Amino acid sequence: MIILYILGIILVLAVLWAVFSYNKFVTLRNRAQEAWSDISVQLKRRYDLIPNLINTVKGYASHESQTFEKVTEARTKAMGAQSVEDTAQAENMLTGALKSVFALSEAYPDLKANENFLELQRELSDTENKIQASRRFYNTNVRDLNIGIESFPGNIIAGMFKFKKETFFELDEAEAEVAKKAPEVKF
């Protein structure tokens, strides 16, 4: 009789553990999805700012059409990306293309002094900072989910209910190298 009570208690504890583990994975997955949604909001904001920036720069540097085409093409690819990997790759291309637009401002002093251009540049810079913060938040949530999926005994529940590891939203190697270097300051 005592053995039946002990087995009953063990069974109840095992079921409670499975329920709590399952709920933990649901929470982690939803946090990762919420974090990806935050990234999407910031990326949309970035996509909306780019046409205004291009139109402002075109007024000063209309013969730089190749640069504008690269930005437009990169923006289109980024907006159409479906997976985390595709989005990361497209965003890295778009960042590189935008850098070339800002490099144009160095060659055109009137553009560099244009209030509209400066405001768009500030807005885009703010958006880039928000994208980085959202990326870190997303990667933190993905890390927590992936650790839970890979760790014992959680991997048993994760496998039973087919929880899948998520992909990190990472910088490409070239952008990571640029991010590691200290900015050059000139007077």
N, C-alpha and C positions, 0 to 999 in steps of 0.2 A: 504494500500500500504506500509506504514512504517512497519507494522507487517510482511509483506512478506520479506522485506529487512532484518529485524532483524532475522527472522527465517532462511533466506539464510545465513547470517553471522554465526549464531550459527551452522548451518549444515556444512559450510566450516571449521569452527574451530574444530568441532568434527571429521571431516574426517582428517584434518591435524594432530590432536592429535593422532588419531589411526595409521596413517602412521608413525609418529615419534616414537610412542611406539613400533610398530612392528619392525621398523629398530633398535631400541635400543636392543630389545631381540635378534635379529639376530646377532648383534655385540657382545653381551654378550655371546651368545652360541658359536660363532666362536672363541672368546678369550679363553673360557674354553677348546675348542677342540685343539686350538693351544698350550695351556699350557700342556694338556695331551700329545701332540706330543713331547714337550720338555722333559717330564718325560720319554717317550718311548725311546728317543735317549740316554739319560743317562743310562737307564736300559740296553739297548743293549751294550753300552760301558762296563758296569759292567759285563754282561754275557760273553763278549769277553775276559776280563781280567782273569776271574776265572780259566779257564783251564790252562793258563800259570802259575798261582799261584799254583795250585794243582800239576802240574808237577814239579815245583821247589821244593815244600815241599816234594813230594814223594821221591825225591833223598836222602833226609836226614832222613825221617821218614816213610819208606816204610811199616812198620808193623802197621801203624795207618790207616789201610784200612777202618775201620768203619767210621772214621771222613770224609774221602774222599768220601765215598759213600753217606753220609748225605748231603754233599755240592753238589755233582752231582745231587742227587735226588731233592734237594731244587731248584737248578738252572733249572732243567727240568720243574718242576712245575711252577716256576716263568715265564719261557719263554712261557708256554702254557696257562697262565691265560688270561681270556677274559674280565671280568668286572673289574671295579675299585676295588670292594670289594675283588674279588679273587686275583687281583694283589697285593693289600695291604697285604693280608694274606700271600701270597707266598713270598713276599719281606721280611716280618718280619721273616719268617722261614729261608730264605736265609741269612739274617743278623746274625741270631743266629748261623747258621752253620759256617759262615765265622769267627765268633768270636772264635769258637773252633779251627780253623786252625791257627789263630794268637796266640792262647794260646799255641799251639804246639811249636811255635818258642821260647817260654820261656824255654822249656825242651831241646832244641837243640841249644846250643850256636853257633855252626858252621852255622846253618841255619840263626840264628839271624844276623850274620855278613855277610852273602852272599849278594853281591851287587845286583844280580838279584832279590832276594827276597825283599830286601829293596826298590828297584825301583818299583816293583809290588805293594808293600804295600803302597808306596807313591801315585802311580796312583790310586789304589783302594780308598784310603782315599780322594783324590781329587774328584774322581767320587762320593763318598758318599756325600761329601759336595755339589756337583752340584745337586745330586738327592734331597737333602733337600731343596735347593734353588728353584728347579723346583716344588717341592711339595708345598712349600709356595705360589709360583706364581699361581699354579693351584688352590689351595684352595681359594685364594683371588678372582680369577675369578669366581669360583663356588659360593662363598658367594655372590658376586654381582649379579650373575644371579638368584640365589635362592631368594634373597631379592626382586628383581624386580618381580619375578613370584608371590611371596606371598603378595606384597604390593598393596594396593588399590590406584589408579584405574588401575594400570598396570596388576593386576591379571585378569581383564576382557579381555584384549587383549591376555594375555598369555593363558587363557583358550580357547578363540575363536580359536586360531591358534595352540593349543596343544603343547605349549612349556612345557617341563618337567624339574623338578628339577634334578640337577646333584648330585652325591655322592662325599663327601670329600674323599681325599686320606689321611688316618690317620694312626698314629702309633698304634700298639696294646697296651694293658694296660701294659704288662711287659716291652716293649721297652720304653713306655712313662715314666714309673717309673725310669728306668735306665737313661733316658735323663734328668730327674729332679735332680738326685743326682750329687753332685760335684765330679769330678774325684779325685781318690786317687793318691797322688804324693809320691814316695818313692825314697830315695837317698841311 
